[in-house]
């Protein structure tokens, strides 16, 4: 026990390791504060939705108060959807930083509304925001290198190793104890602040344990790599240079190259292409006979086929019908896009077994429900809600029933869970 206490005192009295631990602690706190502020701003925006939605609905109802046409209500009414953050999302912001977490939709064509803002390539967003996941993935290995690169070479260069060889304990046990103390110090610098913030944010103990387990495994990997390099007996400068080059290759270069390879191996069109194709299909509907549009719509949705026939005047049921036909035209494109994104996501996750930095980020965003799968699940909830909206307005439009003031407030409300 005295030897362990001595090793701790020796570590904390060493200037460079002590400064390194202080800097790591400060960066950990900064990353946690950054993540919490980001997620708190999203929660505040989501909290304002109900008030803004009520005001918007009231304004639409007031503007069209004399109209009983459900088509006008469907056209002018926007309905809010949102993706609430999980308690752990502050630690790994993930897709929440590059994909919409709120979306207002109308009962018109949905695919264009969903994919309008899809102009990013999420698979190539490697580093992301400065949050706890970024700190663990990219910065923690740097501090492992700082504390481990001279674990043995410092003793050799100072001439102390010859004296240590004369002691009854083996050098292997001495260096192992030094390595364990340094690893525990690094883990404490990142783990203790995380636990404090996670408990404040209401994260479950199982998820806290999961994150700490990942951090421990990741630290062990880099510490093991450092020990493999230092055991060759090279100088401290050579060890540092070798480990720095390994960090650049493993954490930066190889993941970037691998993700480019995944992108080329699994080509996926941008979501904006789906939006453009849907709009083109909608625009074409103005130039074809209305009866052809309705025949196609009724063939796919026979539950509305008993609707009274169209007259010569404009009718919103025709307008909403060709918007839905536009969605149906691009349904296969949307399905292929979804399958391609999921295929890329699986390939990137599998890459994590070969490249620990990739696996680390993938595992953290999965725990925090901020990965691509969580974003796609949000889109699925939007689609289900949009289907409810369509049915609600169709009941008035295809039955030629009047849409009253009170019916604005009876529209379906989005349920995030």
Long-range contacts (C-beta under 8 A, 24 or more apart in sequence): 3-177, 4-177, 4-181, 7-177, 7-178, 7-181, 8-181, 8-185, 11-178, 11-181, 11-182, 11-185, 16-146, 17-146, 17-147, 17-182, 17-185, 20-143, 20-146, 20-147, 21-143, 21-147, 21-185, 21-186, 21-189, 23-143, 24-139, 24-140, 24-143, 24-186, 24-189, 24-190, 25-189, 25-193, 27-135, 27-139, 28-132, 28-135, 28-189, 28-190, 28-193, 28-194, 29-193, 30-130, 31-130, 31-131, 31-132, 31-134, 31-135, 32-90, 32-91, 32-131, 32-132, 32-193, 32-194, 32-197, 34-129, 34-130, 34-131, 35-89, 35-90, 35-91, 35-92, 35-93, 35-129, 35-131, 35-132, 36-90, 36-197, 36-201, 38-90, 38-93, 38-96, 38-97, 38-129, 38-131, 39-85, 39-89, 39-90, 39-93, 39-96, 42-85, 42-96, 42-101, 43-84, 43-85, 45-102, 46-82, 46-84, 46-101, 46-102, 49-80, 49-82, 49-102, 52-80, 53-79, 53-80, 57-408, 57-409, 57-411, 60-408, 61-405, 61-408, 65-405, 67-403, 68-402, 68-403, 68-404, 69-316, 69-403, 70-316, 70-393, 70-396, 70-397, 70-401, 70-403, 70-407, 71-315, 71-316, 71-317, 71-319, 71-320, 71-393, 71-397, 72-316, 72-403, 73-393, 73-396, 73-403, 73-407, 73-408, 74-106, 74-107, 74-108, 74-316, 74-320, 74-389, 74-393, 74-397, 75-106, 75-108, 75-316, 75-319, 77-106, 77-107, 77-408, 77-411, 78-104, 78-105, 78-106, 79-104, 79-105, 79-106, 79-107, 79-385, 79-389, 79-411, 79-412, 79-414, 80-104, 80-414, 81-105, 81-378, 81-381, 81-382, 81-385, 81-414, 81-416, 82-414, 82-416, 83-374, 83-375, 83-378, 83-381, 83-416, 84-416, 84-417, 85-370, 86-368, 86-369, 86-370, 87-198, 87-201, 87-202, 87-203, 87-204, 87-207, 88-198, 88-201, 88-203, 88-207, 88-211, 88-367, 88-368, 88-369, 89-368, 89-369, 89-370, 90-131, 90-132, 90-197, 90-201, 91-131, 91-132, 91-133, 91-194, 91-198, 91-211, 91-364, 91-368, 92-131, 92-132, 92-133, 92-361, 92-364, 92-365, 92-367, 92-368, 92-370, 93-128, 93-129, 93-131, 93-133, 93-370, 94-128, 94-133, 94-364, 94-365, 94-368, 94-370, 94-371, 94-374, 95-122, 95-365, 95-370, 95-371, 95-372, 95-374, 95-375, 96-370, 97-128, 97-129, 98-122, 98-125, 98-128, 99-375, 101-378, 103-382, 105-382, 105-385, 105-386, 105-389, 106-389, 107-320, 107-386, 107-389, 107-390, 107-392, 107-393, 108-320, 108-323, 109-278, 109-279, 109-282, 109-323, 109-324, 109-326, 109-327, 110-327, 110-382, 110-383, 110-386, 111-274, 111-275, 111-278, 111-326, 111-327, 111-330, 111-331, 111-334, 112-274, 112-275, 112-278, 112-279, 112-282, 112-326, 114-271, 114-275, 114-379, 114-382, 114-383, 115-271, 115-272, 115-274, 115-275, 115-334, 116-272, 116-275, 118-270, 118-271, 118-272, 118-275, 119-270, 119-271, 119-272, 121-263, 121-270, 122-341, 122-372, 122-375, 123-259, 123-262, 123-263, 123-344, 123-345, 123-348, 124-259, 124-260, 124-263, 126-255, 126-256, 126-259, 128-361, 132-190, 132-194, 132-364, 133-360, 133-361, 133-364, 133-365, 133-368, 135-190, 136-190, 136-214, 136-215, 136-218, 136-360, 136-364, 137-218, 137-251, 137-357, 137-360, 137-361, 137-364, 138-251, 138-252, 138-357, 140-186, 140-190, 140-215, 140-218, 140-219, 140-222, 141-222, 141-247, 141-251, 142-247, 143-186, 143-189, 144-183, 144-186, 144-219, 144-222, 144-223, 144-226, 145-222, 145-226, 145-240, 145-243, 145-244, 145-247, 147-182, 147-185, 147-186, 148-179, 148-182, 148-223, 148-226, 148-227, 148-230, 148-243, 149-226, 149-229, 149-230, 149-236, 149-239, 149-240, 149-243, 150-230, 150-236, 150-239, 150-240, 151-175, 151-178, 151-179, 151-182, 151-226, 151-227, 151-230, 152-230, 152-231, 152-233, 153-230, 153-233, 153-234, 153-235, 153-236, 153-239, 154-236, 156-233, 157-235, 157-236, 179-223, 179-227, 182-223, 183-219, 183-220, 183-223, 186-219, 187-215, 187-216, 187-219, 190-215, 191-215, 207-367, 210-367, 211-364, 211-367, 214-360, 214-363, 214-364, 214-367, 218-356, 218-360, 221-356, 250-355, 250-356, 250-357, 251-357, 254-355, 255-351, 255-355, 255-357, 255-358, 258-351, 258-355, 258-358, 259-348, 259-351, 262-344, 262-347, 262-348, 262-351, 263-344, 265-347, 266-340, 266-343, 266-344, 266-347, 267-340, 268-337, 268-340, 268-341, 268-344, 269-333, 269-336, 269-337, 269-340, 271-337, 273-333, 274-330, 274-333, 274-334, 274-337, 277-329, 277-330, 277-333, 278-326, 278-327, 278-329, 278-330, 279-326, 281-325, 281-326, 281-329, 281-330, 282-322, 282-323, 282-326, 285-322, 285-325, 285-326, 290-318, 293-318, 293-321, 293-322, 293-325, 294-318, 294-321, 296-325, 297-321, 297-322, 297-324, 297-325, 300-328, 304-394, 304-398, 307-397, 307-398, 307-399, 307-400, 308-400, 315-397, 316-397, 317-394, 317-397, 317-398, 320-390, 320-393, 320-394, 320-397, 324-390, 338-376, 341-372, 341-376, 342-372, 342-373, 342-376, 345-371, 345-372, 345-373, 381-414, 381-415, 381-416, 385-412, 385-414, 385-415, 388-412
